[in-house]
Each structure stands twice: as structure tokens, then as C-alpha cells.
Amino acid sequence: MMMDYMKQKLLDGPTVLRNSNWTGSLACLCVRFALELNMDKTACDVTFAQVERHMRLCIATTAELEGMITLPGSEPLLAEAAFQLMNDTQTNAVHHLAQHLDMNCIHRGRHGELAAALLIMQAFDAARVVGGRRWVSVVDFMEALLPTSEYDTLLQSGPTFCRTEDDNKLTFEAIFKDCGMWFNHIIKIEAKEMISIDHLWKFVTRGAMILCATDQELEGIDIILPVCYTTQNLGPDSVTAIIIHVTNGMDFKTELNESLYYAMDLAVTSTIFSMLPDSDLTTENASALVEPKKKKRKTSPISNNVTPKPVIRMVFALASPEPAIVFRGRASAEHHLDGFTAFDIWLAGLSDQTFKQIQDADLEPYEKLLEHSPLPRDTFELQDDRDLGDKARNLRRARKQRMAPLTVPGADHYA
């Protein structure tokens, strides 16, 4: 009954998604993939319809609706309903999007991020259907992502970098055997602090993968898939990540480019596996006006002493004309240990030889999504009324932040 209600809210009435229901399919796509809608003249009516009838949120607007900032809310139940609706159509999400009448109203990312997100979600959905549960193991996810022969090679391969001698002796399968993933939608973050382990585990509770802001590239990272250890309680000390860089540059082909991985090193050692200063956990001025002040929570001063857990780092070189999967080998130096343990993988080209879930009919839709989009924007850029008092301004800001959970630091985004 709850899922039927969610479907009715998404589709503005029906509980079944028809191919002719363009506004309904766009609603499902928006909820799952955090689609940004342009606000030019041709897109206004599309955006207005999504806000009015399909659960899209308006967080700011000018007096005469000449400018409006909207976003899909991070709602796991709505995202689950969207998954079921689209799954029942037996049509891949990339076809829904690439063939959509209003595709020109959608901001698609500058580096192929949306195409990459669709590939990832397609693999995750396939893995969860096979497993019969909403969360999947990292091993099962990689099996759904990679062709069979490359997956078998990965299972028995050793890490590219090793933090300990024990890690150096283990295979991919052994290192990640107790790791799981759960997401059914995307949250687009606006600040790199959100991928600290202080916050990373919270994305698991919301069932969300992370898309980094278009104009705020995070040390070469575009997409982050939170990973948790299923044998431990969920929290800051039980999470790691799959880190993905996406490029549709023609210069990146089948040969692994190590410089793209170097750009991720700092994120692994200093951003993800770090805890934020104590001040980040306090209530901000905006929320102080909404809720009574609370006693500050004490935290351990371990900002630079968090032990990095094993990570997977992948580069999606989507514009490569030839397909290839390259597993970056371990340095030959003996008795050498690194600051972290990582498996580095290079995936080149849009092909079933690179991504297991791609079918021949999927190639054209994916290629269509790789086109550049010239209209990046910041969700929170619209200025408030200049005549608004400070108290009202802070109250309004606090309510806007609650509509966009886990996008930037601040108590109102995740309290």
C-alpha cells in the first residue's frame, strides 16, 4: 500500500508507468538520478509541471517566477517506487532518458557524469534483482558491472597499492568479502567535506550514491559509491568507498593514464578517511533560530589519524573508440608499503566488452548522453529578498537546507 501511494504521488494518479506518460517518466528519472532542469524559456513549463504534480521541490524563486531553483528531494521511498515503476516497463533507464521529449531541458553534466551514473545504477539494479534483496555485496556489484572474464580476473588479483603486508597477500575477493552497498538514487553534493567518513555513512542510511558538483571537481572525483562493512554496526568507522573519475575527453583511450589516479590520492588519504573539526557538529545560526540550543557533542581529535580502509578507484574513459579494461599492476619494488590499499581499474569505451549490462540497443542512447551541457548551475545561488530581515532570512535558509539533505556541511542538511 505504501509503494502504491508513492507511485501515485510520483505519477500524479496512476500506479503504472506508461510509455506515453512523459511527465511521469521524467519524475521517476529525476528522483533516481537527481536530474537538474534548466530554467530557460522552453524548460519553464516542464519544471513547473514537475513541481506542481510530480514531487519536485522548489527551494527558491523570484516574485514573478522568472527565476526558480528546484531539485528532486532525497526520498528513498520515492526512489524505490521509481525503481519499481521503471523496472516494470522492462525498458532501460537510459532509453527512457535519451528518448524523452524533454531531454533538452535536462542538464547532463560536462564530462559524461550522467551516462556514468546510469551505467552504475544499471549494474546495481541488475545485482539486486539477482540477489533478491535491496543491498548487494561489492563482489556481486562488480560481477554485474564487468564482463565475466574480467570479473574473474579481478577476483583473484592483488591490490595496486598496499598499506600492510597482510593486504599485500590478499585478493580482491578476500578483501571485500564482507563489504556491502545500498543505493537507489543520487544525491549531488556541493562541498567536498560531505565525503568525509563523518558523513559518508549517512548516505548509506538514505540509500544514496554521491555525485560531485559539476563546477567543484573534487581531486579528480566525480562519483562516490559508499561501501560499508556488513559485519559491523554502521557508522564512521565502518565505511569505505568506490571512487570514480569520469571523462569523455577524446585523449583518454585504452591506455591507462596514471595521472588521473594521482589526482585521487589526496582524497583517499586526507578527505575521505578524516573526521571533520568539532565545529562542524555544532548547530549553525540558522538552525539555532528554529530549535533550542543543544549541548555540543564531544568528538575525538583524530583528524589526521584515521586508518584508511581499502578502496576501489575506477576511471570511466567513455569516449574511447575502442573498448578495454585495464587492471593497474602493483609496483615492482620489494618490501614497499603505501599509505592506503587500493584496486585501480581503467574502463574504456561504451561497449559490452567494458560494461556487462550494455546491450547493442543501448549504445546510441548512451552516446547521446555524452554530449556536453553548457549550463551548469548552483542550486543555492539564487539571492534572497534584500528587504528580508536577518531572522526571517535564517529561518528561510534553514528550511531550504532541510529540503536538500547531505549536499553541503551544516546541521540543517542532516540533523
C-alpha positions in Angstrom: 0.0 0.0 0.0 2.8 2.4 0.8 4.5 1.7 -2.5 1.3 2.2 -4.4 0.8 5.6 -2.6 4.4 6.6 -3.6 3.7 5.7 -7.2 0.5 7.7 -7.2 2.4 10.7 -5.8 5.1 10.4 -8.5 2.8 9.9 -11.4 0.1 12.2 -10.2 -2.5 9.5 -10.0 -1.6 6.2 -11.8 0.3 3.3 -10.3 1.7 2.1 -13.6 4.1 4.0 -15.8 3.0 4.1 -19.5 5.4 4.9 -22.3 3.2 7.8 -23.3 3.4 9.4 -19.8 6.4 11.7 -20.4 6.0 13.8 -17.3 5.7 10.7 -15.2 8.8 9.1 -16.6 10.7 12.3 -16.1 9.6 12.4 -12.5 11.0 8.8 -12.0 14.3 9.8 -13.7 14.6 13.0 -11.6 14.1 11.2 -8.3 16.6 8.4 -9.1 19.3 10.4 -10.9 19.0 13.9 -9.2 18.4 15.5 -12.6 18.8 19.2 -12.9 16.3 21.0 -15.1 17.4 24.1 -17.0 15.4 27.3 -16.4 15.4 28.8 -19.9 12.1 29.7 -21.5 11.5 26.3 -23.2 12.1 24.4 -19.9 10.0 26.5 -17.6 6.7 24.7 -18.3 8.4 21.3 -17.8 9.8 22.4 -14.4 6.5 24.0 -13.3 4.7 20.7 -14.1 7.3 18.7 -12.1 6.9 20.9 -9.1 3.1 21.1 -9.3 2.3 17.4 -9.9 5.4 15.2 -9.5 7.0 15.8 -6.1 9.9 18.1 -7.3 10.9 20.7 -4.7 11.1 24.4 -5.3 13.6 25.9 -2.8 13.8 29.5 -4.1 12.0 31.7 -6.7 11.7 35.3 -7.7 8.4 37.2 -7.2 7.1 36.6 -10.7 8.6 33.1 -11.2 11.2 34.5 -13.7 13.8 32.5 -11.9 13.3 29.4 -9.8 15.7 26.9 -8.2 14.3 23.4 -8.0 15.6 19.9 -7.1 14.4 16.4 -6.6 14.2 15.6 -2.9 16.3 12.8 -1.5 13.4 10.4 -0.7 14.4 6.7 -0.5 10.7 5.6 -0.6 10.0 7.7 -3.7 13.2 6.4 -5.3 12.2 2.8 -4.6 8.8 3.5 -6.2 10.5 5.0 -9.2 12.7 1.9 -9.4 9.7 -0.4 -9.4 7.8 1.7 -11.9 10.7 1.8 -14.4 11.6 -1.8 -13.8 8.0 -2.9 -14.7 8.3 -1.2 -18.1 11.2 -3.6 -18.9 12.9 -0.6 -20.5 16.4 0.5 -19.5 16.5 3.9 -17.8 18.9 5.2 -20.5 16.3 4.7 -23.1 13.7 6.5 -21.0 16.1 9.4 -20.8 17.6 9.5 -24.3 14.3 9.2 -26.0 12.5 11.7 -23.7 10.7 14.5 -25.4 12.1 17.0 -22.8 15.7 15.8 -22.8 17.0 19.2 -23.9 15.6 20.6 -20.7 18.0 18.3 -18.6 21.5 19.3 -17.6 23.6 16.3 -18.4 27.0 17.1 -16.9 30.1 18.2 -18.7 32.2 15.1 -18.5 29.7 12.3 -19.0 28.7 12.0 -15.4 25.0 11.3 -16.1 25.9 8.5 -18.5 28.3 7.0 -15.9 25.6 7.2 -13.2 23.2 5.4 -15.5 25.8 2.6 -16.1 26.4 2.3 -12.4 22.7 2.2 -11.4 22.0 -0.3 -14.2 24.7 -2.6 -12.8 23.5 -2.2 -9.2 19.8 -2.8 -10.2 20.8 -6.0 -12.0 22.8 -7.2 -9.0 19.9 -6.5 -6.6 17.4 -8.3 -8.8 19.6 -11.4 -9.0 20.3 -11.3 -5.2 16.7 -10.8 -4.3 17.4 -8.0 -1.7 17.9 -4.3 -1.8 21.6 -4.2 -0.7 24.3 -6.0 -2.6 27.8 -7.1 -1.9 30.7 -5.3 -3.5 31.7 -8.5 -5.2 28.2 -9.0 -6.7 28.2 -5.4 -7.9 31.5 -5.8 -9.7 30.2 -9.0 -11.2 27.2 -7.1 -12.6 29.4 -4.2 -13.8 32.2 -6.1 -15.6 32.2 -8.8 -18.3 32.6 -12.3 -16.9 36.3 -12.9 -17.9 37.4 -9.5 -16.5 35.4 -10.1 -13.3 37.1 -13.5 -12.8 40.5 -11.8 -13.2 39.6 -9.1 -10.7 38.5 -11.6 -8.1 42.0 -13.2 -8.0 44.0 -10.1 -8.5 46.0 -8.3 -5.8 45.8 -4.6 -4.9 47.6 -1.9 -6.8 48.7 -0.3 -3.5 49.1 -2.0 -0.1 49.0 -0.4 3.3 50.0 -3.6 5.2 51.8 -6.8 4.4 48.5 -8.7 5.1 46.7 -6.7 2.4 49.5 -7.5 0.0 48.8 -11.2 0.4 45.0 -11.0 -0.1 43.0 -11.0 -3.3 40.1 -8.6 -4.2 37.6 -11.3 -3.2 39.1 -11.7 0.2 39.5 -8.0 1.0 35.9 -7.1 0.0 34.1 -10.2 1.0 32.3 -8.6 4.0 31.5 -5.3 2.2 28.1 -4.2 1.0 26.4 -1.3 -0.8 22.8 0.1 -0.8 21.6 2.9 -3.0 18.6 3.6 -5.2 19.1 7.2 -6.0 21.7 10.0 -6.2 22.5 13.0 -4.0 24.5 15.7 -5.7 26.8 17.3 -3.1 28.1 20.9 -3.2 31.1 20.7 -0.8 33.9 18.2 -0.6 33.5 17.9 3.2 30.5 15.7 2.6 32.6 12.8 1.7 34.5 12.6 5.0 33.7 9.4 6.9 31.8 11.7 9.3 29.1 12.0 6.6 29.8 9.1 4.2 27.9 6.6 6.3 24.8 8.8 6.3 24.5 8.3 2.6 24.1 4.6 3.2 21.2 5.3 5.6 19.5 7.3 2.8 20.3 4.7 0.2 22.2 7.2 -2.0 25.2 7.3 -4.2 27.1 10.6 -4.5 27.6 12.8 -7.5 30.1 15.7 -7.0 29.2 19.2 -8.1 30.0 19.9 -11.8 32.0 23.1 -11.2 33.7 21.9 -8.0 35.7 18.9 -9.1 37.0 17.1 -6.0 40.6 16.0 -6.6 39.5 14.3 -9.9 36.5 12.6 -8.4 33.0 12.7 -10.0 31.1 9.8 -8.4 31.4 8.1 -5.0 29.7 4.9 -4.0 29.6 4.5 -0.2 30.6 1.0 0.9 30.0 -0.4 4.4 31.3 -3.5 6.3 28.3 -5.7 6.9 29.7 -7.4 9.9 29.9 -4.1 11.8 27.4 -1.5 13.0 27.0 1.3 10.5 29.0 4.4 11.4 32.1 6.5 10.6 34.5 3.6 11.4 32.7 1.0 9.2 32.7 2.7 5.8 34.9 3.0 2.7 34.2 3.8 -0.9 34.3 3.1 -4.6 35.8 6.3 -6.2 35.1 7.0 -9.9 36.5 9.6 -12.2 34.5 10.2 -15.5 35.9 11.7 -18.7 34.5 12.0 -22.2 37.8 13.5 -23.4 39.0 12.1 -26.7 42.6 12.0 -25.4 41.8 9.2 -23.0 41.5 5.8 -24.7 42.5 2.2 -24.0 45.9 3.0 -22.3 45.7 3.6 -18.6 46.7 7.1 -17.6 48.3 7.1 -14.2 47.9 10.9 -13.7 44.2 10.6 -13.3 44.8 8.3 -10.3 47.4 10.6 -8.8 44.7 13.2 -8.6 42.6 10.9 -6.4 45.4 10.1 -3.9 44.8 13.2 -1.7 41.0 12.4 -1.5 41.8 8.9 -0.2 44.3 9.9 2.4 43.1 13.3 3.6 39.4 13.8 2.7 37.5 10.5 2.9 39.4 9.0 5.8 39.4 12.0 8.0 37.0 13.4 10.6 35.8 16.9 10.5 36.7 19.5 13.2 34.4 19.6 16.2 32.8 22.9 15.0 31.1 21.1 12.1 29.0 19.1 14.5 27.6 22.2 16.3 24.3 23.8 15.4 24.6 26.7 12.9 23.0 30.1 13.5 20.2 29.3 11.1 19.1 26.2 13.0 19.6 27.9 16.3 16.6 30.1 15.4 14.5 27.1 14.7 15.4 24.7 17.5 16.6 25.1 21.1 20.3 25.1 21.6 21.8 21.7 22.4 24.9 20.8 24.3 27.8 20.4 21.9 28.8 16.8 21.3 32.4 15.8 22.1 34.5 14.2 19.4 37.9 12.6 19.4 40.6 14.8 17.9 41.7 12.2 15.2 41.5 14.4 12.1 44.7 13.1 10.6 44.9 9.6 12.3 42.0 7.7 10.7 43.3 4.4 9.2 42.4 4.3 5.5 40.4 1.2 4.6 40.7 -0.5 1.2 39.2 1.4 -1.7 38.4 0.8 -5.3 39.3 3.5 -7.8 37.9 3.5 -11.3 38.3 5.7 -14.4 35.5 5.7 -16.9 37.1 6.8 -20.2 33.7 6.8 -22.0 34.8 8.5 -25.3 37.4 5.9 -26.2 36.6 4.5 -29.6 37.9 1.0 -28.6 36.9 -1.0 -25.5 39.3 -2.0 -22.9 39.6 -2.9 -19.2 43.0 -2.5 -17.6 43.9 -3.5 -14.1 46.7 -1.3 -12.8 49.5 -3.5 -11.7 51.4 -3.3 -8.4 54.8 -1.5 -8.3 57.7 -4.0 -8.5 59.6 -2.5 -5.6 60.1 -5.1 -2.9 59.1 -4.6 0.8 57.3 -1.3 -0.2 54.1 -0.3 1.6 51.8 2.5 0.7 49.6 4.9 2.6 46.5 3.1 1.6 45.2 -0.1 0.0 43.5 0.3 -3.4 42.5 -1.5 -6.6 42.8 0.7 -9.7 40.8 -0.1 -12.7 40.6 1.6 -16.1 37.3 1.1 -18.1 37.5 2.5 -21.7 34.7 2.8 -24.2 30.9 2.3 -24.3 30.7 -1.4 -25.1 29.5 -4.7 -23.7 33.2 -5.6 -23.6 33.7 -3.0 -21.0 30.3 -2.8 -19.2 28.4 -6.1 -18.8 24.9 -4.6 -18.8 25.2 -2.7 -22.1 23.3 -4.2 -24.9 23.6 -3.3 -28.6 20.4 -1.2 -28.5 21.9 0.8 -25.5 24.9 2.3 -27.4 23.1 5.1 -29.2 21.3 6.3 -26.1 24.5 6.4 -24.1 26.4 8.2 -26.8 23.6 10.8 -26.9 24.1 11.5 -23.2 27.8 12.1 -23.6 27.2 15.4 -25.4 28.4 18.4 -23.4 25.9 20.6 -21.5 26.8 24.3 -21.3 24.5 25.2 -18.4 26.0 24.3 -15.0 24.4 26.0 -12.1 24.4 26.1 -8.3 21.3 25.0 -6.5 21.7 27.6 -3.8 22.9 30.6 -5.9 19.6 32.5 -6.1 19.7 35.6 -3.9 17.0 36.2 -1.2 14.9 39.3 -1.0 17.1 42.2 0.1 14.4 43.6 2.3 14.1 40.4 4.3 15.2 40.7 7.9 18.1 38.6 9.3 15.8 36.3 11.4 13.5 35.6 8.5 16.4 35.1 6.2 18.0 32.5 8.5 14.7 30.7 9.0 14.2 30.5 5.2 17.8 29.3 4.7 17.3 26.6 7.4 14.1 25.3 5.7 15.8 25.3 2.2 18.7 23.3 3.6 16.3 20.7 5.1 14.9 20.2 1.6 18.4 19.3 0.3 19.9 16.8 2.8 23.6 15.9 2.7 24.5 18.3 -0.1 26.8 20.6 1.9 28.0 20.7 5.6 25.6 22.2 8.1 23.4 20.8 10.7 20.2 21.6 8.8 21.3 19.4 6.0 21.5 16.3 8.1 20.1 16.9 11.6 
